[in-house]
């Protein structure tokens, strides 16, 4: 189920990217850079969430 949702999302992103490229809005390199930045932002949010949870454990002695 998770893999199906991921495939659907990847297909949607690919279709949108092809639309932007074919319309001349941006090129493949701009799309690649945007996706990379989105991935980095997602990774940073995940890391921040883990840090916050670890701090809560330190403050209270038990997991949140």
C-alpha positions as CSV (number, residue, x, y, z in Angstrom):
1,X,0.0,0.0,0.0
2,X,2.8,2.4,0.9
3,X,4.7,1.5,-2.2
4,X,1.6,2.1,-4.4
5,X,1.1,5.5,-2.9
6,X,4.8,6.3,-3.5
7,X,4.6,5.2,-7.1
8,X,1.5,7.3,-7.6
9,X,3.2,10.3,-6.1
10,X,6.3,9.7,-8.3
11,X,4.2,9.4,-11.4
12,X,2.4,12.7,-10.6
13,X,5.7,14.5,-10.0
14,X,7.1,13.1,-13.2
15,X,4.0,14.2,-15.2
16,X,4.2,17.7,-13.7
17,X,7.9,17.9,-14.4
18,X,7.3,16.9,-18.1
19,X,4.6,19.5,-18.4
20,X,6.9,22.2,-17.1
21,X,9.7,21.1,-19.4
22,X,7.5,20.9,-22.5
23,X,5.9,24.2,-21.8
24,X,9.3,25.9,-21.5
25,X,8.7,27.1,-18.0
26,X,11.9,25.5,-16.8
27,X,14.4,22.8,-17.8
28,X,15.4,19.5,-16.4
29,X,18.2,21.0,-14.3
30,X,15.9,23.4,-12.6
31,X,13.4,20.6,-11.7
32,X,16.2,18.4,-10.5
33,X,17.5,21.2,-8.3
34,X,14.0,21.9,-6.9
35,X,13.5,18.2,-6.1
36,X,16.8,18.0,-4.4
37,X,16.0,21.1,-2.3
38,X,12.6,19.6,-1.4
39,X,14.3,16.4,-0.3
40,X,16.9,18.3,1.8
41,X,14.1,20.3,3.4
42,X,12.2,17.0,4.2
43,X,15.3,15.5,5.7
44,X,15.9,18.6,7.8
45,X,12.3,18.5,9.1
46,X,12.7,14.8,10.1
47,X,16.0,15.6,11.9
48,X,14.4,18.5,13.7
49,X,11.5,16.3,14.8
50,X,14.0,13.7,16.2
51,X,16.0,16.4,18.0
52,X,12.8,17.7,19.6
53,X,11.7,14.3,20.7
54,X,15.2,13.6,22.2
55,X,15.0,16.9,24.1
56,X,11.6,16.0,25.5
57,X,13.0,12.7,26.7
58,X,15.9,14.5,28.3
59,X,13.7,17.1,30.0
60,X,11.1,14.6,31.3
61,X,13.1,11.3,31.5
62,X,10.5,9.5,29.5
63,X,9.7,9.4,25.8
64,X,7.1,11.9,24.6
